[in-house]
Amino acid sequence: MEIFLMKKSYFTFGGQESYALDILGKTPLELMAERLGTELKEEFPPEECDGREIVVLFPVYPFITIRALRDFCASRSGSFAFEGGYVLRGSIKRKDIASLPVIPVGNAFGAGLFRLEDLPSVLVRAARESARIHLSRGVLIEDGAEVGFRVEIGAGTHVGRGVRLSGETKIGQNVRLFGNCQIEDSEIGDRTSVNSSVLLEARVGADCTVGPFAYLRPFSEISDGCRIGDFVEIKNANVGKGCKISHLAYVGDADLGERVNVGCGAIFVNYDGLRKCRSRVGNDCFIGSNCNVIAPVDVADGAYIAAGTTLTRDLECGDFCIGRSRETVKKGRDFLARRD
């Protein structure tokens, strides 16, 4: 049996042909080629079969298997067509394909992609197929999770309902992923927990906690043992081992050393309206709540920045910086008099 896998579009969606649609990281063409052990052939089969058995398939059965195809062909004699392809035997010529008897396929090849309304069921089937593969490798995938076919996951990891893993994502061992996580083209180390967060082209080390509602943008590098808390956004930043950025902070275009504490509401101000600038923070530094670190600055090891400070200059090792004005309190006001 010689298999030809041909491009043919049955519908388009969002500017994509049906054979190029994304099904958890792979196209129908890629999925069929893998399952049938064949390559995509751009050219048409020869004009005459010369006694060979030639099977021409269009990419509408992503989950077809070579066994099902062989059984389907073996149970029928002569040349015939079916929805999604045709079989040529003997001396029949390609020009006679239109006159071939049409054989119903039924459920022999699984879900098909002949209409846009078929796509949701195909995606559900794809999620189950992917989950089955990972379950066989010791990964627990809950129903309702969506794991792409290119994703790698270590044994002992638990992927909860609502989690979406896509692209070239790599997950370590004994990781916990819960809530409505979206993780794309990212890496997560062993024993890390991520809850209801978005990771895009980000790297997170081992023994970290992320979320809920954290946002790690491209080129974010989080080292081992870090805490990235709720409503924290990291962008193009390196975060050293043991750092804590627990809530409501923005760290962009910055390099943080080890064991740095970034307080609630702290912001790395990296854009001056014309250019992006980068800041560096050394080991064991403390950045208080509601601080603004105006890039570019260099904060040396052990520096302490008091809450509410706007930092615009470099700090040396062990410096204490406070940049807020004292409160002005005027007693009495005229509130009571005006109320009366």
N, C-alpha and C positions, 0 to 999 in steps of 0.2 A: 504494500500500500504506500503510495507516494502522496503526501499531503501538501497542498498549496494553500497557504493562508493569505488571503487577499484583502486589500483595503476596499471597503464599500461602506458608505454612510447611509443609514436609514433615517436619521434625523440630525438636526443640529441643536445645540443648547448653549447659550452664552458665547456663541461664536466658535464652538468646538464641534467637530464632527463626532458622530456617535462612536467611531472606532478610536477616537483620541480622548474620550472622557476619562476623568480621574476616578478610579475605583480603589480607594484606600492606597493611593500611591502608585498604582500601575494602571495601564490602559487595558481594554479588552484584548487588544492584539498581544500584549505582553503576557497576560494571564493564559490565553489560549496556547501561545507558543510554548510556554513552560509545561503545561499539562499534556501537550501532544508531542513534546520533544522535537519540535520542528522550528524552522526559522521563517521569518516573514519573507515572502517571495514577491517582489514587485512585478515580475514578468508573468504573463499568462502561461498556463500549461501548453504543451505542444498541440499542434493542430490535430494530430491523431494519437491515439493511445498506444498503438503498436503492441497490443496484447497486455499492456500494463493496467493496473487498477489505480486510477487517479481520483483523489478526493479533493474537491475545491471547497473551502470554507470561507465564509465571510465572518467578521469578528462580532458576532452577536450572541455567542454562547460562552461567556467568560469562564464557566466552571465545567466545561466539557472535559471528559477524560479519554485517554486513548483506548481504554477497555470498552467504554460505552460506545465509542465510535466504531470500533471493530465489530462489536456485537450487532450494532445497528446495520452495518453494511453486510455482514455475513448472513443476516436473516432475510436478505433480499437479493434477487438475481438480476443480472443485466444492469443497464444504465438507468439512473433515475435522478430526479431533482427533489429538493426539499427546501423548506423555508430556512434560508441561511447557508445554502450550498448545493452541490450536486456531486454525483459519482459517475465517472466514465469508465466503461469496461469494453474490451474488445476493440472493434475498428470504428467506432462512432466518431464523427468529427465534431469540433466545437460549434460549428454553425448549426448543428442539429439539437443543441441544448434546449432551445425554446420548445421543442416538440416532445421533450422527455416527460414521462409520467411523473406527477408530483406526489410524493409520499409524505404523509403527516409524520412529524417528529414526536408529538406528544410531550412527555416529560423525560424523554431519554437523555437529553443533554442539560437538564436543569433550567434555571431561569434564563430567559432571552432578553435581548435589548432591541426590540423592533420598534418600540415607541417610547416617548419620553416618560409615559406613565409606568413603564417597566423598570425605570431606573431606581426608584425607592426600594423595590423588593430585591433588586440586584445588590444594592448597598447593604441591606440587611443580611443577605446571604454572605456577602464578602466579610462583614464583621464577624459572623459566626465561623466562617472558614479560618480567618486569622486567629480568632480566639482558640479554636481547636488546636491549631499549630502550637501556640504558646502554652496551652494547658498541657500538652504532651511533653513540654520542657520544664514543667514545674512552676509555671506562672499562673496565678489565679486571675482570670479576667471575668469580671461580673457582666451579666447581661445588661446591655445598655451602654457599654464602653465601646469605643471605636479605635482599633489599633491598626495602623497601616501595615501593608505587607513588607515594607522596607525597614520597619522598626525592629530593633534588637533589644531583648529584655532578659535580664538575668533571673536565675531560679529564686524562688521564694518571694518574688515581688507580687504585690496585690494592687490590681488596677480596678478602681471602683466604678460604679455606674456614673455616666456623664463625662468620663475622662476621654479626651481625644488626643491620640498620639499619631503624628504624621511625619512624613519626610524621612530623613536619615537619622532619626532620633535613636539614641542609645541609652538604655536604662540599666543600672547596675543590679546587684542582688539585694533581696530583702528591702526593697523600696516600697513606700506606701504612697499611692496617688489617689486622692479622693476629691469629691466635689466636681464642679464643672471646670476641670483643668483643660487648657489647650497648650499642648507642648509640641513644637514643630522644629525640626532640625536642631535639636538640643541634646545635651548629655547630662545625665544625673548619676552621681556616685552611689555607692552602696549605703544602705540603711538610711537614706534621706527620705524625708516626708514632705510632700507637696500637696497643698490643699487649696482648691478653687483659685488657681493662679494661671497666668499666661507666661509662657517661656518661648521666645522666638530667637533661634540661633544663639542660645545662651548655654553656659557651662556651669554646673553646680557640683561641688565636691561631695565627699562622703560625710555622713553624720550631720547633715544640715536639716533645718526646718524652713520651709518656704510657705508664706501665706498665712491666713487666707487673703485673697485679693491682691497679691503682689503681681508686679509686671516687670519681667526681665526681658529687656529689649536686646537686639543684636549686639554681639561682642561684649556681653556681660560675663565676667569670669568670677565665680564665687568659690572660694577655697573651702577646705574641710572645716567642719564644726561651726559653721556660721548660722546665724538666725536672721532671716529676712522676713519681716512681719507683715501685718496687714496694711494695705494701701501704700506700700513702698515701691518706688519705681527705680530701676537700675538701668543705666544706658551707657554702653561703651566704657565700662569701668571694671577695674580689678579690685576685688575685695579679699583681703588676706585672711589667714586662718583665725578662727575664733571671734570674728567680728560680730557685733550685734547692731542691726538696723531694724528696730522692733516695730515701728509704726509711723505712717504719715510723713515719709521723707523722700527726697529725690537726690540720687547720687548719679550725676552724669559727667562723663569725661574726667574721671578721677582714678587715682591709684591709692588704695588704702592699705596700710600695713597690717600687722597682726594685732588682734585683741583691741580693735578700735570700737568705741561706743558712739553711735550716731543717734542723737536724741529725737524725740517726736517733733515733727515740723521742720527739721533741718533741711536746708537746700544748698546744693552745690550750684552756684550761679555760673554757668559755663558759656553763656552767650551774651555778647555786648551789643548786639544789633548788627554787627558786621562779620564777626568771626567767632568760632568756637575755641575756647581755651581750656587748658587742662590743669588740674590741681593735684598735689601730692600730699598725703597724710602719712606720717610715720607710725611706728608701733606704739601701742599702749596709749593712744591719744583719746581724749574725751571731747566730744562736740555736743554741747548742750542743746536743749530744746529751742526751737525757733531761731537757730543760728543761720546766717547767710554767709557762705564761703565764696567770696568773689574771685573767680579764676582770672589769671593764674597766680596761685600762692603755693608756698612750700611750708608745710607744718612739720616740724621735726619731732622725733620720738618724745613721748611723755608730755606733750603740750596739752593744756586744758583750756577750752574755750567756753566761757560762761554762757548760760542761756540768754537768748535775746541779742547776741553779739553779731554785728556785721563785720566780717574779717576781710581786710583788703591788703594786708601785708604779710610777709613771711614771719614764721615763729621759730625760735631756736629751741633746742632741747630743753624740756621742762618748763617752758614759759607758761605763765597764766595770763590769759587775755580776757578782759571784760570791756565791752564796747557799748554799754547802754547808759543812758543818762539817769540821774537820780530823780525820784518822783517829786513833783511839786504839789503840795497839799495846801489848799486854802480853806480854813475852817469856816463852818457855819453856812456859807453861801447865802442866798436869800430864799432858799427853797421853802422853809417853814412860813416865812412871811407871805410869799406868793400863794401858798396853799390856803392860808387863812383869808 
